[in-house]
Amino acid sequence: MRIVQIGAIAALLAVAVAYAGVGRPGSAHGSAPLPTHGVTVTGTASVSSVPDRASFSFGVGTNGTTASQASSENARKAREVIAALLGAGLAKADLQTQDVSVGPSWNGDGRPDGFTAHSSVVAKVRNVARAGAIVDAAVAAGANESSGPSFDRSDRDELYRSALRRAFADARAKAQTLASEAGASVGPVLRIEESSVPEAPVPYEARAALDSGPTPVEPGTQEVRATISVTFSLV
């Protein structure tokens, strides 16, 4: 009889424990439930700056009766252009070969008349004030093709992070306006999504006569833009 009584008491205790958390879901999960109402807004911002770097591509093209002749002469010209760029103050690490090619050429009647070799090198100018002199040095050394510059900033990542902070402030201001219209207040952030990446360097075309002084290269200004989507809770 004593064993039966003990079993009954244990069963009652188990039922009591099972129902102890009913009506208190927060206690059962260890935290308060997340808000079920929120507002999602898009924040945008940009930071303007003056570029301090520029990149150019310089190329040489050479014709020859044979592929070997065209390639050999083209290599000689390319070495002269590279030497001129180094002599103008660029570091070897800031020069990168972009293209080396050789192939048959045709005359106006569509018949083969020899071979054409081509090569180009990309030059990164870390002091944009020297860009014009760099262009002049490459052309004087024999570069008969050039393109650029593409402008950029050495601290682009930091500028982008600054734009992100401003974009978040813009998103919060929009959320507060909408919440006020709805008779609510902005609560904690529920979600942030970055919708943009740092922009690529901006190309810029410059033209000038080489006999009137160094080629003018004006960096102007460019913008680093950031866009984010933020969901705020409403309380």
C-alpha positions in Angstrom: 0.0 0.0 0.0 2.9 2.3 0.8 4.4 1.7 -2.7 1.2 2.7 -4.4 1.0 6.0 -2.5 4.6 6.9 -3.4 3.8 6.2 -7.1 0.7 8.4 -7.1 2.6 11.3 -5.5 5.4 11.0 -8.2 2.8 11.1 -10.9 1.2 14.3 -9.5 4.6 16.0 -9.2 5.4 15.2 -12.9 2.1 16.7 -14.0 2.7 19.8 -12.0 6.2 20.3 -13.5 4.8 19.8 -17.0 2.3 22.6 -16.6 4.6 25.0 -14.6 5.6 26.9 -17.8 2.2 27.2 -19.3 1.3 30.9 -19.8 5.0 32.0 -19.6 6.6 31.3 -23.0 9.3 33.8 -22.3 10.5 31.8 -19.3 10.5 28.6 -21.3 12.8 30.1 -24.1 14.9 32.3 -21.8 14.2 35.5 -23.8 11.4 37.8 -24.7 9.7 37.2 -28.1 10.8 39.3 -31.0 8.5 42.1 -32.1 6.1 41.1 -34.8 5.7 44.6 -36.4 8.5 46.4 -38.2 9.3 48.8 -41.0 11.8 48.2 -43.8 13.5 51.3 -45.3 16.4 51.9 -47.8 19.2 54.3 -46.8 21.5 55.8 -49.4 24.5 58.2 -49.1 27.6 59.2 -51.0 30.9 60.7 -50.1 32.7 63.0 -52.6 36.5 63.1 -52.9 39.3 64.1 -55.3 41.0 61.1 -56.8 44.6 60.7 -55.9 45.5 57.8 -58.2 45.2 57.1 -61.9 45.8 54.1 -64.2 46.7 54.2 -67.9 47.3 51.6 -70.6 50.1 52.2 -73.0 50.5 50.0 -76.1 52.8 49.5 -79.1 51.9 47.9 -82.4 54.6 46.7 -84.9 54.4 45.3 -88.5 56.9 42.8 -90.0 57.2 40.5 -92.9 57.4 37.5 -90.6 55.9 36.8 -87.2 59.3 36.6 -85.6 60.4 39.9 -87.1 57.2 41.7 -85.9 57.4 40.2 -82.5 61.1 41.0 -82.0 60.7 44.6 -83.0 57.6 45.0 -80.9 59.4 43.6 -77.9 62.2 46.1 -78.4 59.7 49.0 -78.5 57.8 47.7 -75.4 61.0 47.5 -73.4 61.7 51.2 -74.3 58.3 52.2 -73.1 58.7 50.3 -69.9 62.1 51.8 -69.3 60.7 55.3 -69.9 57.9 54.7 -67.4 60.4 53.5 -64.8 62.6 56.5 -65.6 59.6 58.8 -65.0 59.4 57.6 -61.4 57.0 54.6 -61.5 57.9 51.5 -59.5 58.2 48.2 -61.2 55.4 46.8 -59.0 53.1 49.4 -60.6 53.6 48.2 -64.1 51.7 45.1 -65.4 51.7 43.6 -68.9 48.2 43.5 -70.2 48.5 42.0 -73.7 51.1 40.3 -75.9 49.9 39.1 -79.3 51.1 38.5 -82.9 49.1 37.6 -86.0 48.8 37.9 -89.7 47.8 41.2 -91.3 46.0 41.8 -94.6 46.0 44.6 -97.1 43.0 46.5 -98.5 42.4 43.7 -101.0 42.1 41.1 -98.2 45.4 39.4 -99.0 48.0 38.7 -96.4 50.9 41.2 -96.3 52.9 40.2 -93.2 52.3 40.1 -89.5 51.4 42.5 -86.8 52.6 42.3 -83.2 51.0 44.1 -80.3 51.7 44.6 -76.6 50.5 46.9 -73.8 51.3 47.7 -70.2 49.1 49.1 -67.5 50.7 51.8 -65.4 49.4 52.7 -62.0 50.2 56.3 -61.1 50.1 56.8 -57.3 50.6 60.6 -57.5 47.9 61.9 -59.8 49.8 65.2 -60.1 52.5 63.3 -62.1 50.0 61.7 -64.5 50.6 64.1 -67.4 54.3 63.7 -67.3 53.9 59.9 -67.2 51.8 60.0 -70.4 54.3 62.2 -72.2 57.2 59.9 -71.2 55.4 56.8 -72.6 54.4 58.5 -75.9 57.9 59.9 -76.3 59.4 56.5 -75.9 57.3 55.0 -78.7 53.9 54.1 -77.3 51.4 54.6 -80.2 48.3 53.6 -78.2 47.1 54.9 -74.9 43.9 54.8 -72.9 42.7 56.2 -69.6 43.0 57.4 -67.1 40.9 55.5 -64.6 40.8 57.5 -61.4 40.6 56.1 -58.0 41.3 56.8 -54.3 43.9 55.2 -52.1 41.5 55.2 -49.2 38.4 54.1 -51.1 37.5 51.4 -48.5 37.4 54.0 -45.7 35.3 56.4 -47.8 32.9 53.6 -48.5 32.6 52.8 -44.8 31.8 56.5 -44.2 29.1 56.3 -46.8 27.7 53.2 -45.1 27.4 55.1 -41.8 25.6 58.0 -43.5 23.3 55.5 -45.3 22.3 54.0 -42.0 21.6 57.4 -40.5 19.4 58.1 -43.6 17.6 54.8 -43.1 16.9 55.5 -39.4 15.5 59.0 -40.2 13.1 57.5 -42.8 12.0 54.9 -40.3 11.4 57.4 -37.6 9.2 59.5 -40.0 7.2 56.5 -41.0 6.8 55.3 -37.4 5.6 58.7 -36.3 2.9 58.7 -39.0 1.8 55.3 -37.8 1.7 56.4 -34.2 4.6 54.2 -33.2 8.3 54.5 -32.3 11.4 53.0 -33.8 12.8 50.1 -31.8 15.8 47.8 -32.2 17.2 46.9 -35.6 15.9 43.5 -36.8 17.8 43.2 -40.1 20.5 45.0 -42.2 21.3 44.2 -45.7 24.0 45.8 -47.7 22.8 46.5 -51.3 25.9 48.1 -52.8 29.6 47.5 -53.1 32.4 50.1 -53.5 32.3 51.5 -57.0 34.9 50.7 -59.5 37.4 53.4 -60.6 35.9 56.0 -62.9 37.4 56.3 -66.4 38.2 59.8 -67.6 39.3 60.9 -71.1 41.9 63.6 -71.5 43.2 65.1 -74.7 45.9 67.7 -75.2 48.8 68.6 -77.5 52.1 67.3 -76.3 54.1 70.3 -77.5 52.2 72.7 -75.2 53.7 71.4 -72.0 52.8 68.3 -70.0 49.5 66.6 -70.9 46.9 68.1 -68.5 45.1 65.5 -66.4 42.4 66.9 -64.2 41.1 64.4 -61.6 37.9 66.4 -60.8 35.8 64.7 -58.1 34.0 61.4 -57.8 31.5 59.9 -55.4 31.6 56.7 -53.4 28.0 55.6 -52.9 26.5 53.1 -50.4 22.9 51.7 -50.2 21.5 49.6 -47.4 18.2 48.1 -46.5 17.3 48.2 -42.8 14.3 46.7 -40.9 13.5 48.4 -37.6 11.0 47.0 -35.1 8.1 49.2 -34.2 7.1 49.7 -30.5 
